[in-house]
């Protein structure tokens, strides 16, 4: 189930550009959550910058979350301060504590060493205030503020002391048209230190994973989870905040130690982000999230179920295949294959998959190009569902067309490939036009007719 957002409008695909020029009817109630650990001077600069925002002061709340500093930070009157025990690097837990403390409808997340320009809050909250599924990321620039008074205007002091920004991130934002062309791996281009989203979205997809107790990874995992949960990603170039010091990769130190640290982050994320390009190439985890769920709706015999599961997993090795309980014993040795009865008692083993493939009946996958392509493409852009049909439609492949209008056979759906984020968005807004459905030829997928020869299949001669 998914809750209907309390305000705003649903957007097709990732089309935040449809809101260009729009402003909220009134400024949203905003809470800025600022995690902190032993950075009093940097925090002072950030709080001074927040006090100069153009967003109305009576609609702006600032919550500082101290992650167990030896001494509590000093904050100005009106700033809310909450603390948690020092149990390691617990940025995820700090963000969650900040959300629980905050009262705003739109949440802004700023690191203690990242000071926003005066228009930052107004700019970064505009899209979430109009469309609560948006995760907006501002533009983080870098400066050396050593010797600069903490109350100096950052929009002046920052450019005067600017340091290089990471070129890979600038290039990614430029190539994706500020994330308008986001895909399943665009979470890597959302920097948690300069993000904003609605409280509703955090409650819908859940908070940050508090299993992260070392530097890095918690923000990317959350953004990817939000994306799978229907989020729209947007980079807001005119929402500028200044980080005190160079980018992580530009800091002095042991390059090998830095690489080991980055590798540790990558290993952790590979277990939590199941999408291709982030998950391991060959290693298979146990209880981690599943990327693709294949549901076999009918199995007339154990042999037919065996061939379907075996041929599907040959082209989609990361998938989890759900088969009718009466034939589960034929394929029960593979942990990627589960029975419908097991799913009924443990729905979490398939919940949250990025893509669902529904097979009305048993199939033999001889060539997986069409299936693999559909699995990769749904949920990106405005494509929500692909119906792979045994007969090529004659209408150009658009939803609602019929293949029998000129006397030909009607298309038979062999596989229906659906994006979870599309289904969630359709259900929330009760609209079917936010993502489109395409019909394509089921090249390489053959509906099984009669009892197959498994010896021929396994031996490669049939």
Secondary structure in CASP SS format (residue, H / E / C, confidence):
PFRMAT SS
TARGET T0000
AUTHOR 0000-0000-0000
METHOD secondary structure of the structure
MODEL  1
X C 1.00
X C 1.00
X C 1.00
X C 1.00
X C 1.00
X C 1.00
X C 1.00
X C 1.00
X C 1.00
X C 1.00
X C 1.00
X C 1.00
X C 1.00
X C 1.00
X C 1.00
X H 1.00
X H 1.00
X H 1.00
X H 1.00
X C 1.00
X C 1.00
X C 1.00
X C 1.00
X C 1.00
X C 1.00
X C 1.00
X C 1.00
X C 1.00
X C 1.00
X E 1.00
X E 1.00
X E 1.00
X E 1.00
X E 1.00
X E 1.00
X E 1.00
X C 1.00
X C 1.00
X C 1.00
X H 1.00
X H 1.00
X H 1.00
X H 1.00
X H 1.00
X H 1.00
X H 1.00
X H 1.00
X H 1.00
X H 1.00
X H 1.00
X C 1.00
X C 1.00
X C 1.00
X C 1.00
X C 1.00
X C 1.00
X H 1.00
X H 1.00
X H 1.00
X E 1.00
X E 1.00
X E 1.00
X E 1.00
X E 1.00
X E 1.00
X E 1.00
X C 1.00
X C 1.00
X C 1.00
X C 1.00
X C 1.00
X C 1.00
X C 1.00
X C 1.00
X C 1.00
X C 1.00
X C 1.00
X C 1.00
X C 1.00
X E 1.00
X E 1.00
X E 1.00
X E 1.00
X C 1.00
X C 1.00
X C 1.00
X C 1.00
X C 1.00
X C 1.00
X C 1.00
X H 1.00
X H 1.00
X H 1.00
X H 1.00
X H 1.00
X H 1.00
X H 1.00
X H 1.00
X H 1.00
X H 1.00
X H 1.00
X C 1.00
X C 1.00
X C 1.00
X C 1.00
X E 1.00
X E 1.00
X E 1.00
X E 1.00
X E 1.00
X E 1.00
X C 1.00
X C 1.00
X E 1.00
X E 1.00
X E 1.00
X C 1.00
X C 1.00
X C 1.00
X H 1.00
X H 1.00
X H 1.00
X H 1.00
X H 1.00
X H 1.00
X H 1.00
X H 1.00
X H 1.00
X H 1.00
X H 1.00
X C 1.00
X C 1.00
X C 1.00
X E 1.00
X E 1.00
X E 1.00
X E 1.00
X E 1.00
X E 1.00
X E 1.00
X E 1.00
X E 1.00
X E 1.00
X C 1.00
X C 1.00
X C 1.00
X C 1.00
X C 1.00
X C 1.00
X C 1.00
X C 1.00
X C 1.00
X C 1.00
X H 1.00
X H 1.00
X H 1.00
X H 1.00
X H 1.00
X H 1.00
X H 1.00
X C 1.00
X E 1.00
X E 1.00
X C 1.00
X C 1.00
X C 1.00
X H 1.00
X H 1.00
X H 1.00
X H 1.00
X H 1.00
X H 1.00
X H 1.00
X H 1.00
X H 1.00
X C 1.00
X C 1.00
X C 1.00
X C 1.00
X C 1.00
X C 1.00
X C 1.00
X C 1.00
X C 1.00
X C 1.00
X H 1.00
X H 1.00
X H 1.00
X H 1.00
X C 1.00
X C 1.00
X C 1.00
X C 1.00
X E 1.00
X E 1.00
X E 1.00
X E 1.00
X E 1.00
X H 1.00
X H 1.00
X H 1.00
X H 1.00
X H 1.00
X H 1.00
X H 1.00
X C 1.00
X C 1.00
X C 1.00
X C 1.00
X C 1.00
X C 1.00
X C 1.00
X C 1.00
X C 1.00
X C 1.00
X C 1.00
X C 1.00
X H 1.00
X H 1.00
X H 1.00
X H 1.00
X H 1.00
X H 1.00
X H 1.00
X H 1.00
X H 1.00
X H 1.00
X H 1.00
X C 1.00
X C 1.00
X C 1.00
X E 1.00
X E 1.00
X E 1.00
X E 1.00
X E 1.00
X E 1.00
X E 1.00
X E 1.00
X E 1.00
X E 1.00
X E 1.00
X E 1.00
X E 1.00
X C 1.00
X C 1.00
X C 1.00
X H 1.00
X H 1.00
X H 1.00
X C 1.00
X C 1.00
X C 1.00
X C 1.00
X H 1.00
X H 1.00
X H 1.00
X H 1.00
X H 1.00
X H 1.00
X H 1.00
X H 1.00
X H 1.00
X H 1.00
X H 1.00
X H 1.00
X H 1.00
X H 1.00
X H 1.00
X H 1.00
X H 1.00
X H 1.00
X C 1.00
X C 1.00
X C 1.00
X C 1.00
X C 1.00
X C 1.00
X C 1.00
X C 1.00
X C 1.00
X C 1.00
X C 1.00
X C 1.00
X C 1.00
X C 1.00
X C 1.00
X C 1.00
X C 1.00
X C 1.00
X C 1.00
X E 1.00
X E 1.00
X E 1.00
X E 1.00
X E 1.00
X C 1.00
X C 1.00
X C 1.00
X C 1.00
X C 1.00
X H 1.00
X H 1.00
X H 1.00
X H 1.00
X H 1.00
X H 1.00
X H 1.00
X H 1.00
X H 1.00
X H 1.00
X H 1.00
X H 1.00
X H 1.00
X H 1.00
X C 1.00
X C 1.00
X C 1.00
X C 1.00
X E 1.00
X E 1.00
X E 1.00
X E 1.00
X C 1.00
X H 1.00
X H 1.00
X H 1.00
X H 1.00
X H 1.00
X H 1.00
X H 1.00
X C 1.00
X C 1.00
X C 1.00
X C 1.00
X C 1.00
X E 1.00
X E 1.00
X E 1.00
X H 1.00
X H 1.00
X H 1.00
X H 1.00
X H 1.00
X H 1.00
X C 1.00
X H 1.00
X H 1.00
X H 1.00
X C 1.00
X C 1.00
X C 1.00
X C 1.00
X C 1.00
X E 1.00
X E 1.00
X E 1.00
X E 1.00
X E 1.00
X C 1.00
X C 1.00
X C 1.00
X E 1.00
X E 1.00
X E 1.00
X C 1.00
X C 1.00
X C 1.00
X H 1.00
X H 1.00
X H 1.00
X H 1.00
X H 1.00
X H 1.00
X H 1.00
X H 1.00
X H 1.00
X C 1.00
X C 1.00
X C 1.00
X C 1.00
X C 1.00
X E 1.00
X E 1.00
X E 1.00
X E 1.00
X E 1.00
X E 1.00
X E 1.00
X C 1.00
X C 1.00
X C 1.00
X C 1.00
X C 1.00
X C 1.00
X C 1.00
X C 1.00
X E 1.00
X C 1.00
X C 1.00
X C 1.00
X C 1.00
X C 1.00
X C 1.00
X C 1.00
X C 1.00
X C 1.00
X C 1.00
X C 1.00
X C 1.00
X C 1.00
X C 1.00
X E 1.00
X E 1.00
X E 1.00
X E 1.00
X E 1.00
X E 1.00
X E 1.00
X H 1.00
X H 1.00
X H 1.00
X H 1.00
X H 1.00
X H 1.00
X H 1.00
X H 1.00
X H 1.00
X H 1.00
X C 1.00
X C 1.00
X C 1.00
X C 1.00
X C 1.00
X C 1.00
X E 1.00
X E 1.00
X E 1.00
X E 1.00
X E 1.00
X E 1.00
X C 1.00
X C 1.00
X C 1.00
X E 1.00
X E 1.00
X E 1.00
X C 1.00
X C 1.00
X C 1.00
X C 1.00
X C 1.00
X C 1.00
X H 1.00
X H 1.00
X H 1.00
X H 1.00
X H 1.00
X H 1.00
X C 1.00
X C 1.00
X C 1.00
END
